[in-house]
Amino acid sequence: MTWVITLWIGGPALMIWALGEMQFVAELPALLVGVFIIFFILAWFAFAVWATPITTNWLMSTGMGFVLKPFEKAINKRLDKTLEDGCSEFNRIHWPSALSWRDLDLEAWKNGEGWNEVHRRQENYPWGERTCKLTPQLGKISMEEYRKQRPESAWPI
Protein backbone atom coordinates (compact mmCIF):
# COMPACT_ATOMS: atom_id res chain seq x y z
CA MET A 1 0.00 0.00 0.00
CA THR A 2 2.85 2.37 0.79
CA TRP A 3 4.30 1.77 -2.67
CA VAL A 4 1.01 2.62 -4.38
CA ILE A 5 0.59 5.84 -2.39
CA THR A 6 4.19 6.81 -3.12
CA LEU A 7 3.71 6.12 -6.82
CA TRP A 8 0.42 8.00 -7.13
CA ILE A 9 1.17 11.01 -4.89
CA GLY A 10 4.97 11.17 -5.05
CA GLY A 11 5.25 11.89 -8.79
CA PRO A 12 2.98 14.95 -8.85
CA ALA A 13 4.34 16.20 -5.52
CA LEU A 14 7.92 15.92 -6.77
CA MET A 15 7.01 17.72 -9.99
CA ILE A 16 5.31 20.60 -8.18
CA TRP A 17 8.25 20.93 -5.78
CA ALA A 18 10.76 20.89 -8.67
CA LEU A 19 8.80 23.57 -10.56
CA GLY A 20 8.84 25.75 -7.46
CA GLU A 21 12.64 25.44 -7.21
CA MET A 22 13.32 26.46 -10.83
CA GLN A 23 13.85 30.19 -11.36
CA PHE A 24 12.70 30.37 -14.98
CA VAL A 25 9.25 29.05 -14.04
CA ALA A 26 8.60 32.22 -12.03
CA GLU A 27 8.98 34.22 -15.27
CA LEU A 28 6.37 32.17 -17.18
CA PRO A 29 2.69 33.17 -17.21
CA ALA A 30 0.75 31.62 -14.33
CA LEU A 31 -1.89 30.19 -16.69
CA LEU A 32 0.78 28.33 -18.69
CA VAL A 33 2.33 26.90 -15.52
CA GLY A 34 -1.11 25.88 -14.18
CA VAL A 35 -2.07 24.14 -17.45
CA PHE A 36 1.29 22.35 -17.50
CA ILE A 37 0.83 21.16 -13.91
CA ILE A 38 -2.69 19.86 -14.60
CA PHE A 39 -1.57 18.13 -17.80
CA PHE A 40 1.43 16.56 -16.07
CA ILE A 41 -0.66 15.33 -13.12
CA LEU A 42 -3.21 13.71 -15.44
CA ALA A 43 -0.42 12.13 -17.49
CA TRP A 44 1.23 10.89 -14.29
CA PHE A 45 -2.03 9.32 -13.09
CA ALA A 46 -2.38 7.53 -16.44
CA PHE A 47 1.17 6.23 -16.00
CA ALA A 48 0.40 5.20 -12.41
CA VAL A 49 -2.69 3.26 -13.53
CA TRP A 50 -0.50 1.34 -15.96
CA ALA A 51 2.49 0.90 -13.62
CA THR A 52 0.73 -0.04 -10.37
CA PRO A 53 -0.19 -3.69 -11.17
CA ILE A 54 3.15 -4.41 -12.85
CA THR A 55 5.37 -2.91 -10.18
CA THR A 56 3.29 -4.13 -7.23
CA ASN A 57 3.46 -7.76 -8.37
CA TRP A 58 7.22 -7.50 -8.91
CA LEU A 59 7.77 -5.69 -5.63
CA MET A 60 5.79 -8.22 -3.60
CA SER A 61 7.57 -11.20 -5.14
CA THR A 62 11.06 -10.58 -6.49
CA GLY A 63 11.65 -7.16 -4.94
CA MET A 64 10.85 -8.10 -1.34
CA GLY A 65 12.51 -11.48 -1.80
CA PHE A 66 15.72 -9.68 -2.76
CA VAL A 67 15.45 -7.39 0.28
CA LEU A 68 14.66 -10.24 2.69
CA LYS A 69 17.21 -12.77 1.34
CA PRO A 70 20.10 -11.63 3.62
CA PHE A 71 17.84 -12.04 6.67
CA GLU A 72 16.35 -15.40 5.64
CA LYS A 73 18.28 -17.49 8.18
CA ALA A 74 17.45 -15.12 11.04
CA ILE A 75 13.77 -15.05 10.04
CA ASN A 76 13.63 -18.84 9.75
CA LYS A 77 15.33 -19.23 13.12
CA ARG A 78 12.79 -16.87 14.68
CA LEU A 79 9.88 -18.71 13.06
CA ASP A 80 11.30 -22.08 14.08
CA LYS A 81 11.37 -20.94 17.70
CA THR A 82 7.76 -19.82 17.36
CA LEU A 83 6.69 -23.12 15.81
CA GLU A 84 8.97 -25.46 17.74
CA ASP A 85 7.88 -28.65 16.03
CA GLY A 86 7.17 -27.01 12.66
CA CYS A 87 3.41 -27.17 13.20
CA SER A 88 0.91 -24.44 13.78
CA GLU A 89 -0.88 -24.18 17.12
CA PHE A 90 -4.08 -25.46 15.47
CA ASN A 91 -2.32 -28.57 14.17
CA ARG A 92 -0.56 -29.08 17.48
CA ILE A 93 -3.92 -29.18 19.30
CA HIS A 94 -5.93 -31.21 16.77
CA TRP A 95 -3.27 -33.56 15.42
CA PRO A 96 -0.60 -33.88 18.09
CA SER A 97 1.10 -36.85 16.44
CA ALA A 98 1.20 -35.39 12.92
CA LEU A 99 4.60 -34.92 11.33
CA SER A 100 5.71 -31.61 9.97
CA TRP A 101 6.17 -31.43 6.19
CA ARG A 102 9.75 -30.34 6.88
CA ASP A 103 10.43 -33.68 8.58
CA LEU A 104 9.69 -35.62 5.39
CA ASP A 105 12.54 -36.71 3.14
CA LEU A 106 11.56 -35.80 -0.43
CA GLU A 107 13.93 -38.27 -2.08
CA ALA A 108 12.73 -41.13 0.14
CA TRP A 109 9.14 -40.22 -0.71
CA LYS A 110 9.92 -40.19 -4.45
CA ASN A 111 11.71 -43.55 -4.29
CA GLY A 112 9.19 -45.15 -1.92
CA GLU A 113 5.45 -45.64 -1.82
CA GLY A 114 4.54 -41.93 -1.91
CA TRP A 115 5.30 -41.31 -5.57
CA ASN A 116 4.05 -44.74 -6.62
CA GLU A 117 0.70 -44.06 -4.94
CA VAL A 118 0.29 -40.68 -6.65
CA HIS A 119 1.29 -42.15 -10.00
CA ARG A 120 -1.16 -45.06 -9.58
CA ARG A 121 -4.03 -42.69 -8.72
CA GLN A 122 -3.26 -40.52 -11.75
CA GLU A 123 -3.19 -43.54 -14.04
CA ASN A 124 -6.47 -44.95 -12.69
CA TYR A 125 -8.39 -41.68 -12.68
CA PRO A 126 -11.20 -41.68 -15.29
CA TRP A 127 -9.85 -38.76 -17.32
CA GLY A 128 -12.13 -37.67 -20.17
CA GLU A 129 -15.12 -39.68 -18.96
CA ARG A 130 -16.94 -36.80 -17.30
CA THR A 131 -18.96 -34.41 -19.43
CA CYS A 132 -18.40 -30.72 -19.11
CA LYS A 133 -21.34 -28.67 -17.86
CA LEU A 134 -21.33 -25.20 -19.35
CA THR A 135 -23.59 -22.45 -18.11
CA PRO A 136 -24.39 -19.33 -20.10
CA GLN A 137 -23.12 -15.94 -19.04
CA LEU A 138 -25.90 -14.07 -17.34
CA GLY A 139 -27.66 -11.51 -19.51
CA LYS A 140 -26.15 -12.58 -22.83
CA ILE A 141 -28.61 -15.39 -23.56
CA SER A 142 -31.74 -16.70 -21.85
CA MET A 143 -31.77 -20.19 -20.35
CA GLU A 144 -34.49 -21.28 -22.79
CA GLU A 145 -32.39 -20.26 -25.82
CA TYR A 146 -29.35 -21.89 -24.28
CA ARG A 147 -31.22 -25.18 -23.71
CA LYS A 148 -32.44 -25.18 -27.33
CA GLN A 149 -28.86 -24.82 -28.62
CA ARG A 150 -27.55 -27.75 -26.55
CA PRO A 151 -27.44 -31.21 -28.15
CA GLU A 152 -29.84 -33.87 -26.91
CA SER A 153 -26.99 -35.99 -25.57
CA ALA A 154 -25.71 -33.16 -23.32
CA TRP A 155 -25.81 -33.36 -19.55
CA PRO A 156 -29.17 -32.03 -18.25
CA ILE A 157 -29.17 -28.69 -16.45
C-alpha positions in Angstrom: 0.0 0.0 0.0 2.9 2.4 0.8 4.3 1.8 -2.7 1.0 2.6 -4.4 0.6 5.8 -2.4 4.2 6.8 -3.1 3.7 6.1 -6.8 0.4 8.0 -7.1 1.2 11.0 -4.9 5.0 11.2 -5.0 5.3 11.9 -8.8 3.0 15.0 -8.8 4.3 16.2 -5.5 7.9 15.9 -6.8 7.0 17.7 -10.0 5.3 20.6 -8.2 8.2 20.9 -5.8 10.8 20.9 -8.7 8.8 23.6 -10.6 8.8 25.8 -7.5 12.6 25.4 -7.2 13.3 26.5 -10.8 13.9 30.2 -11.4 12.7 30.4 -15.0 9.2 29.1 -14.0 8.6 32.2 -12.0 9.0 34.2 -15.3 6.4 32.2 -17.2 2.7 33.2 -17.2 0.7 31.6 -14.3 -1.9 30.2 -16.7 0.8 28.3 -18.7 2.3 26.9 -15.5 -1.1 25.9 -14.2 -2.1 24.1 -17.4 1.3 22.4 -17.5 0.8 21.2 -13.9 -2.7 19.9 -14.6 -1.6 18.1 -17.8 1.4 16.6 -16.1 -0.7 15.3 -13.1 -3.2 13.7 -15.4 -0.4 12.1 -17.5 1.2 10.9 -14.3 -2.0 9.3 -13.1 -2.4 7.5 -16.4 1.2 6.2 -16.0 0.4 5.2 -12.4 -2.7 3.3 -13.5 -0.5 1.3 -16.0 2.5 0.9 -13.6 0.7 0.0 -10.4 -0.2 -3.7 -11.2 3.1 -4.4 -12.8 5.4 -2.9 -10.2 3.3 -4.1 -7.2 3.5 -7.8 -8.4 7.2 -7.5 -8.9 7.8 -5.7 -5.6 5.8 -8.2 -3.6 7.6 -11.2 -5.1 11.1 -10.6 -6.5 11.7 -7.2 -4.9 10.8 -8.1 -1.3 12.5 -11.5 -1.8 15.7 -9.7 -2.8 15.4 -7.4 0.3 14.7 -10.2 2.7 17.2 -12.8 1.3 20.1 -11.6 3.6 17.8 -12.0 6.7 16.4 -15.4 5.6 18.3 -17.5 8.2 17.5 -15.1 11.0 13.8 -15.0 10.0 13.6 -18.8 9.7 15.3 -19.2 13.1 12.8 -16.9 14.7 9.9 -18.7 13.1 11.3 -22.1 14.1 11.4 -20.9 17.7 7.8 -19.8 17.4 6.7 -23.1 15.8 9.0 -25.5 17.7 7.9 -28.7 16.0 7.2 -27.0 12.7 3.4 -27.2 13.2 0.9 -24.4 13.8 -0.9 -24.2 17.1 -4.1 -25.5 15.5 -2.3 -28.6 14.2 -0.6 -29.1 17.5 -3.9 -29.2 19.3 -5.9 -31.2 16.8 -3.3 -33.6 15.4 -0.6 -33.9 18.1 1.1 -36.8 16.4 1.2 -35.4 12.9 4.6 -34.9 11.3 5.7 -31.6 10.0 6.2 -31.4 6.2 9.8 -30.3 6.9 10.4 -33.7 8.6 9.7 -35.6 5.4 12.5 -36.7 3.1 11.6 -35.8 -0.4 13.9 -38.3 -2.1 12.7 -41.1 0.1 9.1 -40.2 -0.7 9.9 -40.2 -4.4 11.7 -43.6 -4.3 9.2 -45.2 -1.9 5.4 -45.6 -1.8 4.5 -41.9 -1.9 5.3 -41.3 -5.6 4.1 -44.7 -6.6 0.7 -44.1 -4.9 0.3 -40.7 -6.6 1.3 -42.1 -10.0 -1.2 -45.1 -9.6 -4.0 -42.7 -8.7 -3.3 -40.5 -11.8 -3.2 -43.5 -14.0 -6.5 -44.9 -12.7 -8.4 -41.7 -12.7 -11.2 -41.7 -15.3 -9.8 -38.8 -17.3 -12.1 -37.7 -20.2 -15.1 -39.7 -19.0 -16.9 -36.8 -17.3 -19.0 -34.4 -19.4 -18.4 -30.7 -19.1 -21.3 -28.7 -17.9 -21.3 -25.2 -19.4 -23.6 -22.4 -18.1 -24.4 -19.3 -20.1 -23.1 -15.9 -19.0 -25.9 -14.1 -17.3 -27.7 -11.5 -19.5 -26.2 -12.6 -22.8 -28.6 -15.4 -23.6 -31.7 -16.7 -21.8 -31.8 -20.2 -20.3 -34.5 -21.3 -22.8 -32.4 -20.3 -25.8 -29.4 -21.9 -24.3 -31.2 -25.2 -23.7 -32.4 -25.2 -27.3 -28.9 -24.8 -28.6 -27.5 -27.7 -26.6 -27.4 -31.2 -28.2 -29.8 -33.9 -26.9 -27.0 -36.0 -25.6 -25.7 -33.2 -23.3 -25.8 -33.4 -19.6 -29.2 -32.0 -18.2 -29.2 -28.7 -16.5 
